[in-house]
Amino acid sequence: MKDDEIVDETPIETGGVGERLRKAREDQGLELSQVAAETRIPHRHLETIEEGRFTDLPARTYAVGFTRTYARMLGLDEKAIVDDVRAELASEEDAGRATPAKFEPGDPARVPGRGLALFALLAAILLLGGIYAFYRSYFAPGLGPAPLSGESEQVATTQDENAAPAQQQVAAAPSGPVVFTSEMDGTWVKFYDAEGERLYEAQMDEGDTFTVPADAQGPQVWTGRPYALSITIGGEDVPKLSEEDEIIRDVPVTAEALLARSQTSATSTPTPPATPAT
């Protein structure tokens, strides 16, 4: 090799996302307390992120959202950092599923007592008798006693029994004031009515609440952290507007709209991905 030949060696990044964030912070001469004050991320969550324990955070969305904010504050590539966080989360979840459950063999000297054995035999006899009676009545229903009520009475009784759960379900629908509560610091949110008139706008901290005015006409919400806002109607929890790290806007937040939204999400079934053509 010639003396004047220059070899360009690109340094290879080592370590996980947490270690890279910690090193970038230290290179910039920042303390965790400074990062916490700048990003509004709790100090304990920053320590968890730098230690790479993303599964210890409250939820997957917290891990992604906090890490994105941390990377943005340090001037790092947000997309690359978030992709690596998701990869580490998937790797930890796969490792957790692959870990076999511990099995501790019992003491062979401890054998069931005679009383327990007799009880088990009696339970088995009763179970077999119940199975026999069920199949006998199912396959030969005419052998049983005649019904005491007529067919029309039985139909009416069945209809009443089927209608009762539906009535209970309607009666069980929550009602009352709609309250939004922030579950994390630095959650920006704006509430406004159908005319665009602002009802409430703030950077909510963890535990801050907002009650939608009962007389507001067509109240709506705009936020970039829907997963950080818990919702109650009359004191009863309802599903969040979204569990994803996304921006939502012009979403109705009346009690009726939120209940309809939760019922739609509960009854909808995911569409299986299309199989690519070969």
Residue frames relative to the residue before (quaternion, step in Angstrom):
aa qw qx qy qz dx dy dz
M 1.0000 0.0000 0.0000 0.0000 0.00 0.00 0.00
K 0.4537 -0.6891 0.4910 0.2797 3.59 -0.94 0.90
D 0.5951 -0.6053 0.3986 0.3472 3.53 -1.18 0.69
D 0.7325 0.4276 -0.2419 0.4713 3.56 1.05 -0.81
E 0.4766 0.6658 -0.4521 0.3538 3.60 1.24 0.10
I 0.2354 -0.7838 0.5650 0.1051 3.58 -0.84 1.05
V 0.1888 -0.7735 0.5990 0.0852 3.53 -0.81 1.03
D 0.2102 -0.7831 0.5772 0.0967 3.58 -0.63 1.17
E 0.0132 -0.8021 0.5958 -0.0398 3.54 -0.42 1.23
T 0.2587 -0.7727 0.5647 0.1309 3.57 -0.59 1.18
P 0.4223 -0.7085 0.4911 0.2802 3.62 -0.69 0.97
I 0.3320 -0.7377 0.5611 0.1754 3.51 -1.04 0.84
E 0.4130 -0.7137 0.5125 0.2396 3.54 -0.84 1.04
T 0.0794 -0.7878 0.6102 0.0271 3.52 -0.89 0.94
G 0.7016 0.4448 -0.3362 0.4437 3.53 -1.22 0.38
G 0.5847 -0.5956 0.4325 0.3410 3.51 -1.33 0.26
V 0.7581 -0.3670 0.2802 0.4606 3.51 -1.38 -0.11
G 0.6542 0.5342 -0.3247 0.4257 3.58 0.88 -0.91
E 0.6721 0.4932 -0.3023 0.4622 3.57 0.93 -0.88
R 0.6407 0.5229 -0.3240 0.4594 3.59 1.04 -0.76
L 0.6514 0.5026 -0.3165 0.4722 3.59 1.00 -0.79
R 0.6468 0.5170 -0.3224 0.4587 3.56 0.96 -0.86
K 0.6659 0.5026 -0.3078 0.4575 3.61 0.90 -0.91
A 0.6481 0.5078 -0.3216 0.4676 3.59 0.98 -0.83
R 0.6387 0.5182 -0.3305 0.4629 3.60 1.02 -0.76
E 0.6834 0.4854 -0.2906 0.4614 3.57 0.89 -0.94
D 0.6192 0.5414 -0.3438 0.4531 3.59 1.07 -0.72
Q 0.7071 0.4274 -0.2562 0.5016 3.58 1.14 -0.63
G 0.4790 -0.7109 0.4082 0.3139 3.59 1.30 0.11
L 0.4558 0.6897 -0.4410 0.3493 3.57 1.11 0.66
E 0.3363 -0.7045 0.5881 0.2115 3.54 -1.20 0.64
L 0.6344 -0.5362 0.3865 0.4008 3.58 -1.20 0.47
S 0.6222 0.5496 -0.3469 0.4363 3.58 1.05 -0.72
Q 0.6310 0.5189 -0.3321 0.4715 3.58 1.09 -0.67
V 0.6490 0.5095 -0.3144 0.4694 3.59 0.98 -0.86
A 0.6428 0.5261 -0.3246 0.4525 3.58 1.00 -0.84
A 0.6725 0.4914 -0.2990 0.4657 3.59 0.97 -0.84
E 0.6802 0.4962 -0.2884 0.4559 3.58 1.04 -0.77
T 0.7823 0.3532 -0.1690 0.4845 3.59 0.88 -0.95
R 0.3526 -0.7416 0.4847 0.3013 3.59 1.28 -0.38
I 0.4502 0.6448 -0.4774 0.3920 3.59 1.19 0.54
P 0.5182 -0.6534 0.4382 0.3354 3.65 -0.78 0.91
H 0.6046 -0.5965 0.3990 0.3457 3.55 -1.08 0.83
R 0.6645 0.5154 -0.3197 0.4366 3.62 0.92 -0.87
H 0.6447 0.5086 -0.3300 0.4656 3.61 1.07 -0.66
L 0.6138 0.5354 -0.3502 0.4624 3.60 1.07 -0.66
E 0.6381 0.5111 -0.3302 0.4718 3.60 1.00 -0.79
T 0.6437 0.5233 -0.3222 0.4560 3.58 0.97 -0.83
I 0.6503 0.5141 -0.3158 0.4617 3.59 0.99 -0.84
E 0.6915 0.4759 -0.2961 0.4557 3.60 0.83 -0.92
E 0.6662 0.4699 -0.3055 0.4920 3.59 1.14 -0.47
G 0.4908 -0.7026 0.4052 0.3182 3.60 1.28 0.00
R 0.5139 0.6409 -0.4231 0.3823 3.61 1.23 0.32
F 0.0221 -0.8569 0.5148 -0.0145 3.57 0.63 1.20
T 0.6383 0.5352 -0.3426 0.4344 3.60 1.06 -0.60
D 0.6071 0.5524 -0.3647 0.4397 3.63 1.22 -0.22
L 0.5277 0.6102 -0.4217 0.4140 3.61 1.25 -0.13
P 0.6961 -0.5120 0.2866 0.4137 3.63 -1.13 0.53
A 0.7989 -0.0906 0.0845 0.5886 3.62 1.00 -0.72
R 0.6840 -0.4837 0.3562 0.4138 3.55 -1.33 0.33
T 0.6471 0.5294 -0.3257 0.4414 3.59 1.00 -0.81
Y 0.6039 0.5411 -0.3594 0.4619 3.58 1.11 -0.60
A 0.6450 0.5282 -0.3250 0.4466 3.58 0.92 -0.89
V 0.6866 0.4703 -0.2839 0.4763 3.58 0.90 -0.93
G 0.7006 0.4846 -0.2838 0.4403 3.61 0.80 -0.99
F 0.6675 0.4959 -0.3071 0.4629 3.60 0.88 -0.90
T 0.6804 0.4947 -0.3009 0.4492 3.58 0.89 -0.94
R 0.6188 0.5329 -0.3473 0.4611 3.60 1.01 -0.73
T 0.6677 0.4971 -0.3010 0.4653 3.59 0.91 -0.92
Y 0.6377 0.5274 -0.3156 0.4643 3.59 1.01 -0.86
A 0.6775 0.4900 -0.2947 0.4625 3.60 0.87 -0.94
R 0.6319 0.5313 -0.3305 0.4574 3.60 1.02 -0.80
M 0.6572 0.5177 -0.3134 0.4493 3.57 0.98 -0.86
L 0.7113 0.4370 -0.2476 0.4916 3.61 1.09 -0.73
G 0.4886 -0.6811 0.4245 0.3423 3.60 1.27 -0.12
L 0.4429 0.6881 -0.4625 0.3412 3.61 1.16 0.52
D 0.6345 -0.5096 0.4135 0.4084 3.56 -1.33 0.18
E 0.3389 -0.7807 0.4869 0.1962 3.60 -0.26 1.27
K 0.6737 0.5152 -0.3117 0.4284 3.59 0.84 -0.96
A 0.6623 0.4980 -0.3113 0.4652 3.58 0.93 -0.88
I 0.6491 0.5164 -0.3195 0.4582 3.59 0.96 -0.84
V 0.6716 0.4920 -0.3012 0.4649 3.61 0.89 -0.93
D 0.6325 0.5255 -0.3397 0.4565 3.61 0.98 -0.79
D 0.6671 0.4918 -0.3040 0.4697 3.58 0.97 -0.82
V 0.6173 0.5363 -0.3493 0.4574 3.60 1.05 -0.71
R 0.6639 0.4964 -0.3076 0.4671 3.57 0.91 -0.90
A 0.6376 0.5206 -0.3316 0.4609 3.58 1.05 -0.74
E 0.6578 0.4961 -0.3154 0.4708 3.60 0.97 -0.81
L 0.6295 0.5256 -0.3376 0.4620 3.59 1.01 -0.76
A 0.6622 0.4964 -0.3111 0.4672 3.57 0.92 -0.91
S 0.6464 0.5216 -0.3279 0.4501 3.60 0.99 -0.79
E 0.6694 0.4904 -0.3043 0.4678 3.60 0.96 -0.83
E 0.6381 0.5158 -0.3318 0.4655 3.59 1.04 -0.75
D 0.6480 0.5056 -0.3221 0.4698 3.60 0.98 -0.82
A 0.6503 0.5127 -0.3243 0.4572 3.58 0.98 -0.81
G 0.6416 0.5298 -0.3242 0.4501 3.58 1.04 -0.75
R 0.6728 0.4810 -0.3002 0.4753 3.57 1.03 -0.80
A 0.6919 0.4946 -0.2916 0.4378 3.57 1.06 -0.70
T 0.5695 0.6011 -0.3901 0.4028 3.61 1.19 -0.35
P 0.3379 -0.7636 0.5054 0.2175 3.62 -0.51 1.07
A 0.5478 -0.6143 0.4594 0.3340 3.53 -1.13 0.64
K 0.4944 -0.6556 0.4800 0.3088 3.53 -1.05 0.79
F 0.1389 -0.7823 0.6044 0.0593 3.52 -1.04 0.84
E 0.1062 -0.7883 0.6052 0.0329 3.49 -0.74 1.08
P 0.3562 -0.7527 0.5064 0.2238 3.60 -0.47 1.12
G 0.4958 -0.6665 0.4767 0.2877 3.53 -1.09 0.73
D 0.5911 -0.5590 0.4437 0.3757 3.51 -1.30 0.25
P 0.3760 -0.7551 0.4806 0.2399 3.64 -0.47 1.11
A 0.6094 0.5687 -0.3681 0.4119 3.59 1.18 -0.39
R 0.6561 0.4915 -0.3107 0.4811 3.56 1.24 -0.43
V 0.0279 0.7975 -0.5969 0.0837 3.57 -0.25 1.25
P 0.6018 -0.5763 0.3956 0.3863 3.60 -1.10 0.62
G 0.4897 -0.6611 0.4868 0.2937 3.54 -1.11 0.73
R 0.6848 -0.4910 0.3454 0.4132 3.55 -1.30 0.25
G 0.6383 0.5345 -0.3301 0.4449 3.58 1.01 -0.78
L 0.6561 0.5042 -0.3133 0.4661 3.57 0.99 -0.81
A 0.6355 0.5272 -0.3288 0.4584 3.58 1.02 -0.76
L 0.6587 0.4961 -0.3152 0.4698 3.61 0.97 -0.82
F 0.6342 0.5238 -0.3329 0.4611 3.57 1.02 -0.75
A 0.6514 0.5065 -0.3202 0.4654 3.59 0.96 -0.82
L 0.6400 0.5196 -0.3303 0.4596 3.60 1.01 -0.77
L 0.6540 0.5091 -0.3101 0.4659 3.58 0.99 -0.85
A 0.6426 0.5185 -0.3230 0.4625 3.60 1.01 -0.82
A 0.6417 0.5221 -0.3261 0.4574 3.58 1.02 -0.79
I 0.6422 0.5188 -0.3248 0.4615 3.60 1.00 -0.84
L 0.6653 0.4953 -0.3058 0.4676 3.60 0.92 -0.88
L 0.6367 0.5256 -0.3309 0.4570 3.59 1.03 -0.76
L 0.6592 0.4954 -0.3115 0.4722 3.60 0.94 -0.87
G 0.6396 0.5229 -0.3300 0.4567 3.59 1.01 -0.77
G 0.6530 0.5112 -0.3130 0.4630 3.58 1.00 -0.80
I 0.6450 0.5113 -0.3216 0.4682 3.59 1.00 -0.81
Y 0.6430 0.5199 -0.3242 0.4596 3.59 0.97 -0.85
A 0.6715 0.4969 -0.3059 0.4566 3.59 0.90 -0.90
F 0.6406 0.5305 -0.3323 0.4448 3.58 1.00 -0.76
Y 0.7062 0.4481 -0.2767 0.4732 3.59 0.78 -0.98
R 0.6146 0.5463 -0.3561 0.4439 3.60 1.07 -0.65
S 0.7053 0.4384 -0.2705 0.4871 3.58 0.94 -0.86
Y 0.6449 0.5380 -0.3276 0.4329 3.60 1.12 -0.63
F 0.7650 0.3619 -0.1945 0.4960 3.58 0.87 -0.99
A 0.7808 0.1759 -0.1243 0.5866 3.63 1.16 -0.37
P 0.0313 -0.8563 0.5151 0.0212 3.60 0.56 1.12
G 0.6036 0.5931 -0.3630 0.3901 3.64 1.12 -0.50
L 0.6007 0.5852 -0.3651 0.4042 3.59 1.20 -0.35
G 0.6145 0.5631 -0.3551 0.4234 3.58 1.18 -0.34
P 0.6813 -0.4741 0.3487 0.4353 3.61 -1.25 0.09
A 0.5604 -0.6110 0.4456 0.3377 3.56 -1.15 0.64
P 0.5363 -0.6258 0.4435 0.3523 3.61 -1.04 0.66
L 0.4883 -0.6792 0.4769 0.2700 3.55 -1.11 0.77
S 0.7454 0.3325 -0.2068 0.5396 3.61 1.13 -0.47
G 0.5813 -0.6010 0.4248 0.3471 3.55 -1.21 0.50
E 0.6978 -0.4784 0.3305 0.4182 3.52 -1.35 0.23
S 0.6466 0.5267 -0.3305 0.4420 3.61 0.97 -0.81
E 0.6472 0.5136 -0.3256 0.4598 3.58 1.04 -0.76
Q 0.6367 0.5265 -0.3282 0.4580 3.56 1.05 -0.79
V 0.6429 0.5168 -0.3261 0.4618 3.61 0.98 -0.83
A 0.6553 0.5105 -0.3156 0.4587 3.58 0.96 -0.86
T 0.6451 0.5227 -0.3206 0.4559 3.55 1.00 -0.85
T 0.6494 0.5202 -0.3105 0.4597 3.57 0.99 -0.87
Q 0.6547 0.5078 -0.3163 0.4621 3.57 0.96 -0.86
D 0.6438 0.5183 -0.3274 0.4579 3.58 0.99 -0.81
E 0.6610 0.5072 -0.3128 0.4561 3.56 0.99 -0.84
N 0.6674 0.4878 -0.3055 0.4725 3.58 1.04 -0.75
A 0.6694 0.5049 -0.3086 0.4491 3.58 1.06 -0.70
A 0.5784 0.6268 -0.3770 0.3611 3.58 1.11 -0.65
P 0.6754 0.4733 -0.3334 0.4567 3.67 0.77 -0.84
A 0.6343 0.5334 -0.3471 0.4389 3.61 1.00 -0.76
Q 0.6562 0.4988 -0.3144 0.4709 3.57 0.99 -0.82
Q 0.6372 0.5188 -0.3271 0.4667 3.58 1.02 -0.78
Q 0.6480 0.5239 -0.3253 0.4470 3.56 1.02 -0.81
V 0.6442 0.5047 -0.3239 0.4748 3.59 0.99 -0.80
A 0.6770 0.4967 -0.2944 0.4564 3.57 0.95 -0.91
A 0.6709 0.5238 -0.2992 0.4312 3.57 1.14 -0.62
A 0.4588 0.6855 -0.4621 0.3257 3.62 1.23 -0.14
P 0.4337 -0.7237 0.4646 0.2690 3.63 -0.71 1.00
S 0.0284 -0.7730 0.6337 0.0109 3.54 -1.20 0.57
G 0.4838 0.6454 -0.4878 0.3338 3.51 -1.20 0.49
P 0.7596 -0.3743 0.2519 0.4684 3.60 -1.22 -0.20
V 0.3608 -0.7046 0.5743 0.2088 3.55 -1.17 0.75
V 0.0328 -0.8149 0.5770 -0.0432 3.59 -0.61 1.19
F 0.1721 -0.7588 0.6227 0.0828 3.58 -0.94 0.99
T 0.0684 -0.7949 0.6028 0.0025 3.59 -0.92 0.98
S 0.3635 -0.7314 0.5366 0.2122 3.58 -0.84 0.99
E 0.2537 -0.7836 0.5535 0.1234 3.57 -0.91 0.97
M 0.7746 0.2056 -0.1444 0.5804 3.59 1.24 0.04
D 0.5781 -0.5946 0.4330 0.3532 3.57 -1.23 0.46
G 0.8175 0.3047 -0.2024 0.4448 3.53 -1.30 0.45
T 0.4029 0.7052 -0.4889 0.3184 3.61 1.03 0.69
W 0.1848 -0.7910 0.5741 0.1025 3.59 -0.36 1.22
V 0.0853 0.7891 -0.6003 0.0984 3.56 -0.95 0.93
K 0.0861 -0.7784 0.6205 0.0398 3.54 -1.18 0.67
F 0.1238 -0.7685 0.6259 0.0496 3.56 -0.92 1.00
Y 0.0700 0.7923 -0.5999 0.0869 3.59 -0.95 0.86
D 0.4882 -0.6731 0.4691 0.2975 3.57 -1.23 0.44
A 0.7602 -0.3923 0.2591 0.4484 3.58 -1.33 -0.05
E 0.6740 0.4771 -0.2924 0.4823 3.60 1.18 -0.48
G 0.5605 -0.6134 0.3835 0.4030 3.60 1.27 -0.03
E 0.4470 0.6888 -0.4563 0.3429 3.57 1.29 0.11
R 0.4368 -0.7245 0.4725 0.2472 3.59 -0.75 1.06
L 0.2320 -0.7676 0.5870 0.1114 3.53 -0.97 0.99
Y 0.7744 -0.1327 0.1390 0.6029 3.56 1.05 -0.85
E 0.0918 0.7700 -0.6268 0.0766 3.58 -1.00 0.88
A 0.2412 0.7719 -0.5494 0.2102 3.56 -0.72 1.07
Q 0.4197 -0.6069 0.5994 0.3102 3.51 -1.44 0.17
M 0.1619 -0.8449 0.5045 0.0729 3.59 0.07 1.29
D 0.2982 -0.7235 0.5946 0.1846 3.55 -1.10 0.79
E 0.6973 -0.4549 0.3376 0.4392 3.55 -1.28 0.21
G 0.7866 0.2808 -0.2360 0.4967 3.57 -0.77 1.07
D 0.5322 0.6153 -0.4223 0.3997 3.63 1.20 -0.26
T 0.1440 -0.8022 0.5773 0.0500 3.59 -1.05 0.79
F 0.0765 -0.7546 0.6474 0.0750 3.53 -1.35 0.38
T 0.2103 -0.7702 0.5937 0.1001 3.56 -0.88 1.02
V 0.4023 -0.7140 0.5187 0.2436 3.57 -0.70 1.08
P 0.4676 -0.6894 0.4641 0.3012 3.64 -0.70 0.99
A 0.5043 -0.6790 0.4459 0.2928 3.56 -0.91 0.93
D 0.7263 0.4269 -0.2465 0.4791 3.60 1.12 -0.60
A 0.4188 0.7067 -0.4758 0.3144 3.61 1.25 0.16
Q 0.3392 -0.7448 0.5454 0.1807 3.55 -0.97 0.95
G 0.8518 -0.0935 0.0209 0.5150 3.58 -0.53 1.23
P 0.0754 0.8278 -0.5531 0.0564 3.63 0.73 0.94
Q 0.0738 -0.7877 0.6115 -0.0048 3.56 -1.10 0.86
V 0.2817 -0.7620 0.5641 0.1477 3.57 -1.30 0.31
W 0.0857 -0.7523 0.6520 0.0400 3.54 -1.30 0.59
T 0.2436 0.7622 -0.5655 0.1996 3.61 -0.67 1.09
G 0.3868 -0.7123 0.5364 0.2350 3.54 -1.28 0.39
R 0.7297 0.3324 -0.2221 0.5548 3.58 1.31 0.01
P 0.0206 -0.8328 0.5532 0.0080 3.62 0.47 1.10
Y 0.6254 0.5645 -0.3424 0.4159 3.58 1.13 -0.58
A 0.6692 0.5064 -0.2924 0.4585 3.59 1.26 -0.38
L 0.6602 0.4900 -0.3048 0.4807 3.60 1.27 0.03
S 0.1779 -0.7631 0.6137 0.0966 3.59 -0.62 1.13
I 0.2097 -0.7917 0.5691 0.0736 3.57 -1.10 0.75
T 0.0261 -0.7672 0.6404 0.0230 3.55 -1.09 0.79
I 0.1581 -0.7401 0.6455 0.1030 3.54 -1.24 0.65
G 0.8262 -0.0475 -0.0180 0.5611 3.55 -0.45 1.19
G 0.7126 -0.4570 0.2490 0.4705 3.57 1.11 0.66
E 0.6412 0.4972 -0.3261 0.4850 3.62 1.28 -0.07
D 0.4846 -0.6865 0.4680 0.2736 3.57 -0.93 0.97
V 0.0623 -0.7478 0.6594 0.0457 3.54 -1.19 0.73
P 0.6580 -0.5275 0.3378 0.4179 3.63 -1.12 0.47
K 0.5565 -0.5999 0.4651 0.3379 3.55 -1.21 0.62
L 0.6358 -0.5333 0.3910 0.3980 3.56 -1.28 0.34
S 0.7753 -0.1364 0.0923 0.6097 3.60 1.13 -0.58
E 0.3194 -0.7258 0.5749 0.2016 3.55 -1.21 0.59
E 0.5842 0.5871 -0.3631 0.4268 3.59 1.30 0.04
D 0.4939 -0.6179 0.5224 0.3184 3.54 -1.31 0.40
E 0.3676 0.7241 -0.4838 0.3264 3.57 0.22 1.29
I 0.4646 -0.6448 0.5266 0.3017 3.56 -1.32 0.32
I 0.0625 -0.7773 0.6256 0.0235 3.57 -0.88 0.99
R 0.0206 -0.8031 0.5938 -0.0440 3.54 -1.08 0.76
D 0.8331 0.1712 -0.1540 0.5029 3.58 -1.18 0.68
V 0.3762 0.7058 -0.5061 0.3229 3.59 0.99 0.85
P 0.4130 -0.7191 0.4927 0.2639 3.65 -0.63 1.05
V 0.1310 -0.8116 0.5677 0.0426 3.58 -0.99 0.84
T 0.3118 0.7043 -0.5669 0.2921 3.57 0.99 0.78
A 0.6515 -0.5109 0.3705 0.4211 3.59 -1.23 0.38
E 0.6562 0.5151 -0.3227 0.4472 3.59 0.94 -0.83
A 0.6737 0.4958 -0.3037 0.4562 3.61 0.90 -0.90
L 0.6678 0.4976 -0.3123 0.4570 3.59 0.95 -0.83
L 0.6482 0.5017 -0.3254 0.4715 3.61 1.01 -0.76
A 0.6501 0.5031 -0.3220 0.4697 3.60 0.97 -0.81
R 0.6371 0.5331 -0.3257 0.4516 3.57 1.06 -0.78
S 0.6728 0.4902 -0.2973 0.4675 3.60 0.98 -0.87
Q 0.6474 0.5090 -0.3263 0.4640 3.61 1.03 -0.75
T 0.6358 0.5295 -0.3282 0.4556 3.59 1.06 -0.77
S 0.6800 0.4790 -0.2925 0.4718 3.58 0.95 -0.88
A 0.6521 0.5229 -0.3230 0.4439 3.61 1.09 -0.66
T 0.7377 0.4176 -0.2376 0.4743 3.60 1.04 -0.77
S 0.5899 0.5794 -0.3847 0.4103 3.60 1.18 -0.41
T 0.2369 -0.7555 0.5980 0.1246 3.54 -1.13 0.73
P 0.5074 -0.6653 0.4439 0.3207 3.61 -0.92 0.81
T 0.4138 -0.6970 0.5334 0.2417 3.56 -1.08 0.80
P 0.4248 -0.7110 0.4825 0.2850 3.63 -0.68 0.99
P 0.5458 -0.6262 0.4313 0.3521 3.60 -1.01 0.72
A 0.5287 -0.6401 0.4584 0.3173 3.52 -1.12 0.76
T 0.4336 -0.6915 0.5187 0.2546 3.55 -1.07 0.79
P 0.4140 -0.7258 0.4752 0.2756 3.61 -0.62 1.03
A 0.5172 -0.6436 0.4734 0.3070 3.54 -1.10 0.79
T 0.2620 -0.7665 0.5691 0.1412 3.55 -1.04 0.85
